[in-house]
Structures are given as C-alpha cells and as structure tokens.
Amino acid sequence: MDTVALSKSNVLDYLNDPSPQALGRSPLEWLDRLHRPTIVHVPGRDRSRTRAMATLLHGNEPSGLFALHRWLLEQHTPEVNMLFLLGNISAAKIPPTFSHRQLPAGRDLNRCFKAPFGGEEGAIAEALLAELRKAKPECLLDVHNTSGTGPAFAVTITNDDAQQALTSLFTDRLILTDLRLGALMEYSEQAVPTVTIECGGSQDIQAHQLAYEGLVQYTSRPDVLSLEKTAWDIAVLRNPIRVELAPEATIEYRIEPSGQADLTFPPDIERHNFGIVSPDEPLGWVGTKGLSILTAISRNRTENVDQVLRVKDGQIYPAQAIRAFMITTNPVIAKSDCLFYAVKATGEPIF
Ligand SMILES: [Zn+2]
C-alpha cells in the first residue's frame, strides 16, 4: 500500500491511488484490510482541482463504500483529483459486517463535526475536517443510506445552483434543512458546496447502483457545479421538522397495537416515504400518554406537535396533508435519531 508523504493524522490511514491488489476482490475483502478511518487520494487529469467524497460515516450504510470499491477496481482516471474519506471503519467491521451505525459505546460520528471534538469520534471528525482544509476541494459529497427503504434524496443546508447540480448527479429530490446537528454537510458553511446523498436503503441493490452511477458522474464530468448541465428539475423540500420520540417511550411495529407500547406503527409504515399523507389517513396508534411522547423540532426549536399530528380514537393522523420521509421500522434508529421528517404536502415548511 502506498502512503502519501504529507503531514499525517495519527487517527487516519492513507491510501494513494490503490492498486487492484491492494483493494481485494470484494468490498468485504477491502474492509478486512482497513483498520481505521482512511483517506484515499486518486490523482486526476486536472491536478489543480480536487473534489471530495465522504462515506461510511455510519458503519451500517455501505452503498458509498461498495461504489468506491468498484470504481477504484476499474482504475478510472478522474477529471480532477479525488479525495475520499472513509469514516467509521471500526463500526462497519463489527460482525456481522455493516450492522453497526456507530461503536456500541460510541457517538454518532455524523453529529461530531463541530467543536469541541470530544472523544474518539470527535478526534476522527476533527482529523477529517483537517484533511478537507488541506485539500481545498471545490465540492464535497457525503454518501449515506437511509435506515428504511425508500427513494434516494439529497440533503443540504444551502440551496444554491451548485447544491442542486450536485444533487442531480444522483437524484431529483433535495431537502433543505436549517437544523444544525454537527453533520459533515455543515461544511457548506466553509463556502464549499456540500450535499449529503441518501442513496436509499442499505440493503437495496438499486441504492448501491445509484451510488456507483453518481460517483462515475461526479468523477468524470469537467463541471459538476453548474445547474444548466442538469438533466432534470430538482424538487426542493424546505426546512422539514424532525418528529422525535421521548427517550423513555416505547415503540412497536405491528398490524394492530398490543396495548403495551406508547406508539405503534404498522410494519409497512415505510411505504409513506416521500408520499403525501392526507389528514384522513391513519399513521399508527398512541397509548395512554397520547402525543405527549412526541416532539416536533424545527430550527433547533421545539414546536407544537399538534400542528403536525392529531389523535382520534387512539389513532394518529396528520393534522394537515404532509410529506414525510426517513420513516424507519428500525426501533433503535426511531428512538435514538428520529421517527421521521415532514414538510407540508406542497414541500413548504410546516412552521
Ligand atoms: Zn447515515
């Protein structure tokens, strides 16, 4: 394995233009050979510019790694220099492979890209940011999978032409958020166009394929930041609220409630991802605590959840027509991250 003879972080490994032998035959073989967060450099035709792509910040979201492994094996020469940042190698390697979002006692790495950079994850985030500052990329992608199944979408904190153009390499849906969570996409604040790509479910072959095809576009086009070059119109969903479940609340996924849980969603709740849910369509059931177990967050503020959801005879309905996304049937994610995001059916913010 070649290494880059630049100033090196003591929490990162470096690979320079890895050979097929170094990559192994499969992404799993490659992952076996990786031991820490890893930076991969591939020189481009134009050595004066660099584009960056992060992936595997969540260890259970492999589409970006699969795409990168395939792309590297094919030995493309990118249009510009490429800087790849592989974040949560340690979580990804915990058996069974790609099952852990983060280390069991660790923090969510994609919530650590802000000071004070405490703990192991904070040190990794700080080291990855230092690599970005050194490489001065013209843009940055952060490639993820969703916890549930559903179509691909992008997330940004800035909705300019450049973010829309980057989105269009992968998908036609862009979520503009004003929530600040310490996610890598907040690097946009450094005036580097940055977009998070959610490729679809981590088990979906289409998601892996979408990540690969997007990566090929991202690395082969001379210009990825001009909107007039995009193939389709981008639908922008603005400032979604996060609907969170109280930490002590219980959730079940069942066809009907057992009476034991504070919240019950049907097992097929993910079918609502990006669809419009009308006010007469039930979403699930609450227990005796009603909606008090739910919180709606927008602009880092707690909002009145009654403007989002209402309860009739123990069933939950949207209080107005909503478009919801990132709905998951993974109870751990539903509890630790959020239940879902929502905007008005028009794509406008609820608050
Ligand atoms: Zn993720």
Boltz pocket constraint, residues with backbone or C-beta under 6 A from the ligand:
constraints:
  - pocket:
      binder: B
      contacts: [[A, 57], [A, 58], [A, 61], [A, 110], [A, 144], [A, 145]]
      max_distance: 6.0
